[in-house]
Amino acid sequence: MDSRKRSLTKAVIWNLLGLITMSLVGFVATGSGALGGKLALVNTALGFALYVIYERVWSAIGWGRHV
């Protein structure tokens, strides 16, 4: 099972990648850096919270693990 610190670090790195990607997509879609950035921040905050919860739930499930 991953430690809480490891799960949190993975979530932060993953969401930084997502933030960069969504900022670019938001800018291309709207033509506005400010609006694209706001959309990316909202998406990143929601994604971060859901990812941490998702990882912690799966870390508690033993199905499919070989120990």
PDB file with one MODEL, atoms N, CA, C and O in Angstrom:
MODEL        1
ATOM      1  N   MET A   1       0.855  -1.178   0.000  1.00  0.00           N
ATOM      2  CA  MET A   1       0.000   0.000   0.000  1.00  0.00           C
ATOM      3  C   MET A   1       0.894   1.233   0.000  1.00  0.00           C
ATOM      4  O   MET A   1       1.914   1.269   0.689  1.00  0.00           O
ATOM      5  N   ASP A   2       0.511   2.234  -0.770  1.00  0.00           N
ATOM      6  CA  ASP A   2       1.241   3.494  -0.802  1.00  0.00           C
ATOM      7  C   ASP A   2       1.016   4.272   0.485  1.00  0.00           C
ATOM      8  O   ASP A   2      -0.058   4.213   1.084  1.00  0.00           O
ATOM      9  N   SER A   3       2.046   5.002   0.901  1.00  0.00           N
ATOM     10  CA  SER A   3       1.888   5.888   2.054  1.00  0.00           C
ATOM     11  C   SER A   3       1.047   7.100   1.625  1.00  0.00           C
ATOM     12  O   SER A   3       0.878   7.366   0.436  1.00  0.00           O
ATOM     13  N   ARG A   4       0.538   7.808   2.600  1.00  0.00           N
ATOM     14  CA  ARG A   4      -0.236   9.018   2.291  1.00  0.00           C
ATOM     15  C   ARG A   4       0.648  10.039   1.577  1.00  0.00           C
ATOM     16  O   ARG A   4       0.196  10.722   0.658  1.00  0.00           O
ATOM     17  N   LYS A   5       1.909  10.140   2.001  1.00  0.00           N
ATOM     18  CA  LYS A   5       2.835  11.082   1.376  1.00  0.00           C
ATOM     19  C   LYS A   5       3.055  10.737  -0.096  1.00  0.00           C
ATOM     20  O   LYS A   5       3.082  11.626  -0.947  1.00  0.00           O
ATOM     21  N   ARG A   6       3.213   9.437  -0.397  1.00  0.00           N
ATOM     22  CA  ARG A   6       3.412   9.012  -1.779  1.00  0.00           C
ATOM     23  C   ARG A   6       2.162   9.313  -2.621  1.00  0.00           C
ATOM     24  O   ARG A   6       2.267   9.827  -3.734  1.00  0.00           O
ATOM     25  N   SER A   7       0.982   8.987  -2.079  1.00  0.00           N
ATOM     26  CA  SER A   7      -0.265   9.261  -2.800  1.00  0.00           C
ATOM     27  C   SER A   7      -0.417  10.749  -3.074  1.00  0.00           C
ATOM     28  O   SER A   7      -0.829  11.142  -4.165  1.00  0.00           O
ATOM     29  N   LEU A   8      -0.088  11.572  -2.097  1.00  0.00           N
ATOM     30  CA  LEU A   8      -0.202  13.013  -2.244  1.00  0.00           C
ATOM     31  C   LEU A   8       0.799  13.538  -3.279  1.00  0.00           C
ATOM     32  O   LEU A   8       0.450  14.380  -4.105  1.00  0.00           O
ATOM     33  N   THR A   9       2.032  13.046  -3.235  1.00  0.00           N
ATOM     34  CA  THR A   9       3.050  13.464  -4.205  1.00  0.00           C
ATOM     35  C   THR A   9       2.639  13.088  -5.623  1.00  0.00           C
ATOM     36  O   THR A   9       2.768  13.896  -6.543  1.00  0.00           O
ATOM     37  N   LYS A  10       2.147  11.874  -5.803  1.00  0.00           N
ATOM     38  CA  LYS A  10       1.678  11.438  -7.120  1.00  0.00           C
ATOM     39  C   LYS A  10       0.542  12.335  -7.608  1.00  0.00           C
ATOM     40  O   LYS A  10       0.501  12.711  -8.779  1.00  0.00           O
ATOM     41  N   ALA A  11      -0.368  12.672  -6.718  1.00  0.00           N
ATOM     42  CA  ALA A  11      -1.508  13.514  -7.089  1.00  0.00           C
ATOM     43  C   ALA A  11      -1.057  14.911  -7.484  1.00  0.00           C
ATOM     44  O   ALA A  11      -1.573  15.479  -8.446  1.00  0.00           O
ATOM     45  N   VAL A  12      -0.103  15.469  -6.756  1.00  0.00           N
ATOM     46  CA  VAL A  12       0.379  16.815  -7.063  1.00  0.00           C
ATOM     47  C   VAL A  12       1.055  16.848  -8.436  1.00  0.00           C
ATOM     48  O   VAL A  12       0.772  17.731  -9.245  1.00  0.00           O
ATOM     49  N   ILE A  13       1.943  15.891  -8.697  1.00  0.00           N
ATOM     50  CA  ILE A  13       2.647  15.849  -9.980  1.00  0.00           C
ATOM     51  C   ILE A  13       1.663  15.653 -11.126  1.00  0.00           C
ATOM     52  O   ILE A  13       1.736  16.347 -12.139  1.00  0.00           O
ATOM     53  N   TRP A  14       0.751  14.716 -10.964  1.00  0.00           N
ATOM     54  CA  TRP A  14      -0.244  14.442 -12.008  1.00  0.00           C
ATOM     55  C   TRP A  14      -1.084  15.690 -12.299  1.00  0.00           C
ATOM     56  O   TRP A  14      -1.369  16.006 -13.454  1.00  0.00           O
ATOM     57  N   ASN A  15      -1.471  16.386 -11.240  1.00  0.00           N
ATOM     58  CA  ASN A  15      -2.317  17.562 -11.423  1.00  0.00           C
ATOM     59  C   ASN A  15      -1.556  18.755 -11.975  1.00  0.00           C
ATOM     60  O   ASN A  15      -2.157  19.599 -12.641  1.00  0.00           O
ATOM     61  N   LEU A  16      -0.270  18.857 -11.728  1.00  0.00           N
ATOM     62  CA  LEU A  16       0.515  19.910 -12.368  1.00  0.00           C
ATOM     63  C   LEU A  16       0.572  19.679 -13.877  1.00  0.00           C
ATOM     64  O   LEU A  16       0.457  20.621 -14.662  1.00  0.00           O
ATOM     65  N   LEU A  17       0.748  18.429 -14.270  1.00  0.00           N
ATOM     66  CA  LEU A  17       0.708  18.103 -15.696  1.00  0.00           C
ATOM     67  C   LEU A  17      -0.660  18.437 -16.282  1.00  0.00           C
ATOM     68  O   LEU A  17      -0.751  18.994 -17.376  1.00  0.00           O
ATOM     69  N   GLY A  18      -1.705  18.102 -15.567  1.00  0.00           N
ATOM     70  CA  GLY A  18      -3.066  18.408 -16.015  1.00  0.00           C
ATOM     71  C   GLY A  18      -3.319  19.904 -16.090  1.00  0.00           C
ATOM     72  O   GLY A  18      -3.990  20.375 -17.008  1.00  0.00           O
ATOM     73  N   LEU A  19      -2.788  20.652 -15.135  1.00  0.00           N
ATOM     74  CA  LEU A  19      -2.967  22.108 -15.123  1.00  0.00           C
ATOM     75  C   LEU A  19      -2.342  22.738 -16.363  1.00  0.00           C
ATOM     76  O   LEU A  19      -2.945  23.596 -17.007  1.00  0.00           O
ATOM     77  N   ILE A  20      -1.151  22.311 -16.684  1.00  0.00           N
ATOM     78  CA  ILE A  20      -0.475  22.839 -17.874  1.00  0.00           C
ATOM     79  C   ILE A  20      -1.266  22.496 -19.133  1.00  0.00           C
ATOM     80  O   ILE A  20      -1.497  23.354 -19.984  1.00  0.00           O
ATOM     81  N   THR A  21      -1.675  21.238 -19.243  1.00  0.00           N
ATOM     82  CA  THR A  21      -2.421  20.792 -20.413  1.00  0.00           C
ATOM     83  C   THR A  21      -3.746  21.537 -20.536  1.00  0.00           C
ATOM     84  O   THR A  21      -4.094  22.024 -21.611  1.00  0.00           O
ATOM     85  N   MET A  22      -4.482  21.623 -19.432  1.00  0.00           N
ATOM     86  CA  MET A  22      -5.790  22.287 -19.474  1.00  0.00           C
ATOM     87  C   MET A  22      -5.660  23.785 -19.719  1.00  0.00           C
ATOM     88  O   MET A  22      -6.543  24.384 -20.334  1.00  0.00           O
ATOM     89  N   SER A  23      -4.588  24.397 -19.255  1.00  0.00           N
ATOM     90  CA  SER A  23      -4.375  25.814 -19.538  1.00  0.00           C
ATOM     91  C   SER A  23      -4.221  26.028 -21.037  1.00  0.00           C
ATOM     92  O   SER A  23      -4.793  26.960 -21.601  1.00  0.00           O
ATOM     93  N   LEU A  24      -3.451  25.166 -21.673  1.00  0.00           N
ATOM     94  CA  LEU A  24      -3.268  25.268 -23.126  1.00  0.00           C
ATOM     95  C   LEU A  24      -4.572  25.012 -23.870  1.00  0.00           C
ATOM     96  O   LEU A  24      -4.923  25.744 -24.795  1.00  0.00           O
ATOM     97  N   VAL A  25      -5.281  23.977 -23.462  1.00  0.00           N
ATOM     98  CA  VAL A  25      -6.564  23.663 -24.102  1.00  0.00           C
ATOM     99  C   VAL A  25      -7.553  24.802 -23.882  1.00  0.00           C
ATOM    100  O   VAL A  25      -8.252  25.199 -24.815  1.00  0.00           O
ATOM    101  N   GLY A  26      -7.622  25.330 -22.670  1.00  0.00           N
ATOM    102  CA  GLY A  26      -8.525  26.436 -22.365  1.00  0.00           C
ATOM    103  C   GLY A  26      -8.198  27.671 -23.176  1.00  0.00           C
ATOM    104  O   GLY A  26      -9.098  28.362 -23.652  1.00  0.00           O
ATOM    105  N   PHE A  27      -6.905  27.955 -23.337  1.00  0.00           N
ATOM    106  CA  PHE A  27      -6.501  29.106 -24.140  1.00  0.00           C
ATOM    107  C   PHE A  27      -6.892  28.918 -25.603  1.00  0.00           C
ATOM    108  O   PHE A  27      -7.420  29.835 -26.232  1.00  0.00           O
ATOM    109  N   VAL A  28      -6.630  27.729 -26.142  1.00  0.00           N
ATOM    110  CA  VAL A  28      -6.982  27.451 -27.538  1.00  0.00           C
ATOM    111  C   VAL A  28      -8.494  27.521 -27.731  1.00  0.00           C
ATOM    112  O   VAL A  28      -8.966  28.058 -28.733  1.00  0.00           O
ATOM    113  N   ALA A  29      -9.254  26.985 -26.783  1.00  0.00           N
ATOM    114  CA  ALA A  29     -10.711  26.937 -26.916  1.00  0.00           C
ATOM    115  C   ALA A  29     -11.364  28.312 -26.766  1.00  0.00           C
ATOM    116  O   ALA A  29     -12.358  28.607 -27.429  1.00  0.00           O
ATOM    117  N   THR A  30     -10.799  29.157 -25.886  1.00  0.00           N
ATOM    118  CA  THR A  30     -11.448  30.434 -25.609  1.00  0.00           C
ATOM    119  C   THR A  30     -10.723  31.634 -26.208  1.00  0.00           C
ATOM    120  O   THR A  30     -11.318  32.697 -26.382  1.00  0.00           O
ATOM    121  N   GLY A  31      -9.451  31.469 -26.521  1.00  0.00           N
ATOM    122  CA  GLY A  31      -8.659  32.589 -27.012  1.00  0.00           C
ATOM    123  C   GLY A  31      -8.231  33.546 -25.913  1.00  0.00           C
ATOM    124  O   GLY A  31      -7.610  34.573 -26.184  1.00  0.00           O
ATOM    125  N   SER A  32      -8.562  33.209 -24.675  1.00  0.00           N
ATOM    126  CA  SER A  32      -8.241  34.057 -23.530  1.00  0.00           C
ATOM    127  C   SER A  32      -7.372  33.286 -22.544  1.00  0.00           C
ATOM    128  O   SER A  32      -7.753  32.212 -22.078  1.00  0.00           O
ATOM    129  N   GLY A  33      -6.204  33.838 -22.230  1.00  0.00           N
ATOM    130  CA  GLY A  33      -5.338  33.198 -21.236  1.00  0.00           C
ATOM    131  C   GLY A  33      -5.957  33.205 -19.850  1.00  0.00           C
ATOM    132  O   GLY A  33      -5.826  32.237 -19.102  1.00  0.00           O
ATOM    133  N   ALA A  34      -6.633  34.301 -19.506  1.00  0.00           N
ATOM    134  CA  ALA A  34      -7.246  34.418 -18.178  1.00  0.00           C
ATOM    135  C   ALA A  34      -8.386  33.419 -18.005  1.00  0.00           C
ATOM    136  O   ALA A  34      -8.449  32.716 -16.996  1.00  0.00           O
ATOM    137  N   LEU A  35      -9.281  33.354 -18.976  1.00  0.00           N
ATOM    138  CA  LEU A  35     -10.412  32.426 -18.888  1.00  0.00           C
ATOM    139  C   LEU A  35      -9.925  30.982 -18.964  1.00  0.00           C
ATOM    140  O   LEU A  35     -10.387  30.127 -18.208  1.00  0.00           O
ATOM    141  N   GLY A  36      -8.999  30.713 -19.868  1.00  0.00           N
ATOM    142  CA  GLY A  36      -8.439  29.366 -19.971  1.00  0.00           C
ATOM    143  C   GLY A  36      -7.758  28.943 -18.681  1.00  0.00           C
ATOM    144  O   GLY A  36      -7.866  27.789 -18.265  1.00  0.00           O
ATOM    145  N   GLY A  37      -7.054  29.878 -18.046  1.00  0.00           N
ATOM    146  CA  GLY A  37      -6.390  29.586 -16.767  1.00  0.00           C
ATOM    147  C   GLY A  37      -7.383  29.315 -15.652  1.00  0.00           C
ATOM    148  O   GLY A  37      -7.169  28.418 -14.836  1.00  0.00           O
ATOM    149  N   LYS A  38      -8.465  30.076 -15.609  1.00  0.00           N
ATOM    150  CA  LYS A  38      -9.493  29.859 -14.584  1.00  0.00           C
ATOM    151  C   LYS A  38     -10.141  28.485 -14.750  1.00  0.00           C
ATOM    152  O   LYS A  38     -10.348  27.762 -13.776  1.00  0.00           O
ATOM    153  N   LEU A  39     -10.452  28.142 -15.985  1.00  0.00           N
ATOM    154  CA  LEU A  39     -11.033  26.814 -16.243  1.00  0.00           C
ATOM    155  C   LEU A  39     -10.066  25.721 -15.814  1.00  0.00           C
ATOM    156  O   LEU A  39     -10.475  24.723 -15.219  1.00  0.00           O
ATOM    157  N   ALA A  40      -8.786  25.905 -16.114  1.00  0.00           N
ATOM    158  CA  ALA A  40      -7.775  24.916 -15.749  1.00  0.00           C
ATOM    159  C   ALA A  40      -7.643  24.791 -14.235  1.00  0.00           C
ATOM    160  O   ALA A  40      -7.488  23.683 -13.722  1.00  0.00           O
ATOM    161  N   LEU A  41      -7.701  25.906 -13.513  1.00  0.00           N
ATOM    162  CA  LEU A  41      -7.590  25.855 -12.047  1.00  0.00           C
ATOM    163  C   LEU A  41      -8.762  25.108 -11.415  1.00  0.00           C
ATOM    164  O   LEU A  41      -8.570  24.303 -10.504  1.00  0.00           O
ATOM    165  N   VAL A  42      -9.960  25.374 -11.893  1.00  0.00           N
ATOM    166  CA  VAL A  42     -11.140  24.668 -11.369  1.00  0.00           C
ATOM    167  C   VAL A  42     -11.022  23.177 -11.655  1.00  0.00           C
ATOM    168  O   VAL A  42     -11.265  22.348 -10.778  1.00  0.00           O
ATOM    169  N   ASN A  43     -10.650  22.843 -12.882  1.00  0.00           N
ATOM    170  CA  ASN A  43     -10.492  21.450 -13.258  1.00  0.00           C
ATOM    171  C   ASN A  43      -9.419  20.768 -12.407  1.00  0.00           C
ATOM    172  O   ASN A  43      -9.605  19.631 -11.974  1.00  0.00           O
ATOM    173  N   THR A  44      -8.318  21.443 -12.170  1.00  0.00           N
ATOM    174  CA  THR A  44      -7.217  20.878 -11.395  1.00  0.00           C
ATOM    175  C   THR A  44      -7.621  20.663  -9.941  1.00  0.00           C
ATOM    176  O   THR A  44      -7.306  19.623  -9.361  1.00  0.00           O
ATOM    177  N   ALA A  45      -8.307  21.621  -9.350  1.00  0.00           N
ATOM    178  CA  ALA A  45      -8.729  21.480  -7.954  1.00  0.00           C
ATOM    179  C   ALA A  45      -9.676  20.293  -7.787  1.00  0.00           C
ATOM    180  O   ALA A  45      -9.523  19.495  -6.862  1.00  0.00           O
ATOM    181  N   LEU A  46     -10.642  20.182  -8.676  1.00  0.00           N
ATOM    182  CA  LEU A  46     -11.576  19.048  -8.603  1.00  0.00           C
ATOM    183  C   LEU A  46     -10.858  17.731  -8.873  1.00  0.00           C
ATOM    184  O   LEU A  46     -11.062  16.745  -8.164  1.00  0.00           O
ATOM    185  N   GLY A  47     -10.027  17.723  -9.891  1.00  0.00           N
ATOM    186  CA  GLY A  47      -9.288  16.515 -10.238  1.00  0.00           C
ATOM    187  C   GLY A  47      -8.368  16.066  -9.124  1.00  0.00           C
ATOM    188  O   GLY A  47      -8.251  14.869  -8.862  1.00  0.00           O
ATOM    189  N   PHE A  48      -7.711  17.009  -8.461  1.00  0.00           N
ATOM    190  CA  PHE A  48      -6.810  16.684  -7.357  1.00  0.00           C
ATOM    191  C   PHE A  48      -7.556  16.004  -6.220  1.00  0.00           C
ATOM    192  O   PHE A  48      -7.140  14.954  -5.730  1.00  0.00           O
ATOM    193  N   ALA A  49      -8.647  16.605  -5.811  1.00  0.00           N
ATOM    194  CA  ALA A  49      -9.428  16.038  -4.704  1.00  0.00           C
ATOM    195  C   ALA A  49      -9.952  14.653  -5.049  1.00  0.00           C
ATOM    196  O   ALA A  49      -9.861  13.733  -4.237  1.00  0.00           O
ATOM    197  N   LEU A  50     -10.492  14.502  -6.229  1.00  0.00           N
ATOM    198  CA  LEU A  50     -11.026  13.199  -6.628  1.00  0.00           C
ATOM    199  C   LEU A  50      -9.930  12.150  -6.784  1.00  0.00           C
ATOM    200  O   LEU A  50     -10.141  10.984  -6.453  1.00  0.00           O
ATOM    201  N   TYR A  51      -8.761  12.550  -7.285  1.00  0.00           N
ATOM    202  CA  TYR A  51      -7.658  11.607  -7.460  1.00  0.00           C
ATOM    203  C   TYR A  51      -7.161  11.079  -6.126  1.00  0.00           C
ATOM    204  O   TYR A  51      -6.918   9.881  -5.983  1.00  0.00           O
ATOM    205  N   VAL A  52      -7.008  11.969  -5.141  1.00  0.00           N
ATOM    206  CA  VAL A  52      -6.542  11.538  -3.815  1.00  0.00           C
ATOM    207  C   VAL A  52      -7.541  10.559  -3.202  1.00  0.00           C
ATOM    208  O   VAL A  52      -7.146   9.525  -2.663  1.00  0.00           O
ATOM    209  N   ILE A  53      -8.817  10.876  -3.282  1.00  0.00           N
ATOM    210  CA  ILE A  53      -9.842   9.974  -2.747  1.00  0.00           C
ATOM    211  C   ILE A  53      -9.815   8.642  -3.484  1.00  0.00           C
ATOM    212  O   ILE A  53      -9.863   7.584  -2.857  1.00  0.00           O
ATOM    213  N   TYR A  54      -9.738   8.686  -4.798  1.00  0.00           N
ATOM    214  CA  TYR A  54      -9.696   7.484  -5.635  1.00  0.00           C
ATOM    215  C   TYR A  54      -8.508   6.589  -5.261  1.00  0.00           C
ATOM    216  O   TYR A  54      -8.669   5.380  -5.098  1.00  0.00           O
ATOM    217  N   GLU A  55      -7.330   7.178  -5.127  1.00  0.00           N
ATOM    218  CA  GLU A  55      -6.138   6.412  -4.770  1.00  0.00           C
ATOM    219  C   GLU A  55      -6.273   5.778  -3.393  1.00  0.00           C
ATOM    220  O   GLU A  55      -5.883   4.625  -3.206  1.00  0.00           O
ATOM    221  N   ARG A  56      -6.812   6.503  -2.438  1.00  0.00           N
ATOM    222  CA  ARG A  56      -6.937   5.978  -1.071  1.00  0.00           C
ATOM    223  C   ARG A  56      -7.966   4.843  -1.016  1.00  0.00           C
ATOM    224  O   ARG A  56      -7.773   3.861  -0.300  1.00  0.00           O
ATOM    225  N   VAL A  57      -9.037   4.980  -1.761  1.00  0.00           N
ATOM    226  CA  VAL A  57     -10.041   3.909  -1.797  1.00  0.00           C
ATOM    227  C   VAL A  57      -9.412   2.654  -2.390  1.00  0.00           C
ATOM    228  O   VAL A  57      -9.540   1.572  -1.817  1.00  0.00           O
ATOM    229  N   TRP A  58      -8.738   2.780  -3.524  1.00  0.00           N
ATOM    230  CA  TRP A  58      -8.131   1.609  -4.164  1.00  0.00           C
ATOM    231  C   TRP A  58      -7.006   1.014  -3.330  1.00  0.00           C
ATOM    232  O   TRP A  58      -6.764  -0.190  -3.410  1.00  0.00           O
ATOM    233  N   SER A  59      -6.311   1.823  -2.532  1.00  0.00           N
ATOM    234  CA  SER A  59      -5.243   1.271  -1.697  1.00  0.00           C
ATOM    235  C   SER A  59      -5.811   0.376  -0.599  1.00  0.00           C
ATOM    236  O   SER A  59      -5.099  -0.468  -0.057  1.00  0.00           O
ATOM    237  N   ALA A  60      -7.082   0.555  -0.273  1.00  0.00           N
ATOM    238  CA  ALA A  60      -7.720  -0.262   0.754  1.00  0.00           C
ATOM    239  C   ALA A  60      -8.358  -1.529   0.193  1.00  0.00           C
ATOM    240  O   ALA A  60      -8.815  -2.384   0.952  1.00  0.00           O
ATOM    241  N   ILE A  61      -8.390  -1.651  -1.121  1.00  0.00           N
ATOM    242  CA  ILE A  61      -9.015  -2.809  -1.757  1.00  0.00           C
ATOM    243  C   ILE A  61      -7.938  -3.826  -2.106  1.00  0.00           C
ATOM    244  O   ILE A  61      -6.971  -3.501  -2.796  1.00  0.00           O
ATOM    245  N   GLY A  62      -8.102  -5.042  -1.636  1.00  0.00           N
ATOM    246  CA  GLY A  62      -7.089  -6.072  -1.857  1.00  0.00           C
ATOM    247  C   GLY A  62      -7.258  -6.843  -3.152  1.00  0.00           C
ATOM    248  O   GLY A  62      -6.366  -7.599  -3.538  1.00  0.00           O
ATOM    249  N   TRP A  63      -8.380  -6.669  -3.830  1.00  0.00           N
ATOM    250  CA  TRP A  63      -8.670  -7.433  -5.033  1.00  0.00           C
ATOM    251  C   TRP A  63      -7.586  -7.241  -6.097  1.00  0.00           C
ATOM    252  O   TRP A  63      -7.198  -6.112  -6.400  1.00  0.00           O
ATOM    253  N   GLY A  64      -7.107  -8.335  -6.653  1.00  0.00           N
ATOM    254  CA  GLY A  64      -6.140  -8.295  -7.743  1.00  0.00           C
ATOM    255  C   GLY A  64      -4.705  -8.075  -7.317  1.00  0.00           C
ATOM    256  O   GLY A  64      -3.825  -7.969  -8.171  1.00  0.00           O
ATOM    257  N   ARG A  65      -4.443  -8.004  -6.032  1.00  0.00           N
ATOM    258  CA  ARG A  65      -3.071  -7.811  -5.540  1.00  0.00           C
ATOM    259  C   ARG A  65      -2.432  -9.165  -5.280  1.00  0.00           C
ATOM    260  O   ARG A  65      -3.073 -10.113  -4.827  1.00  0.00           O
ATOM    261  N   HIS A  66      -1.167  -9.213  -5.579  1.00  0.00           N
ATOM    262  CA  HIS A  66      -0.367 -10.396  -5.257  1.00  0.00           C
ATOM    263  C   HIS A  66       0.664  -9.985  -4.241  1.00  0.00           C
ATOM    264  O   HIS A  66       1.535  -9.164  -4.529  1.00  0.00           O
ATOM    265  N   VAL A  67       0.573 -10.541  -3.068  1.00  0.00           N
ATOM    266  CA  VAL A  67       1.471 -10.137  -1.992  1.00  0.00           C
ATOM    267  C   VAL A  67       2.551 -11.145  -1.743  1.00  0.00           C
ATOM    268  O   VAL A  67       3.389 -10.946  -0.863  1.00  0.00           O
TER     269      VAL A  67
ENDMDL
END
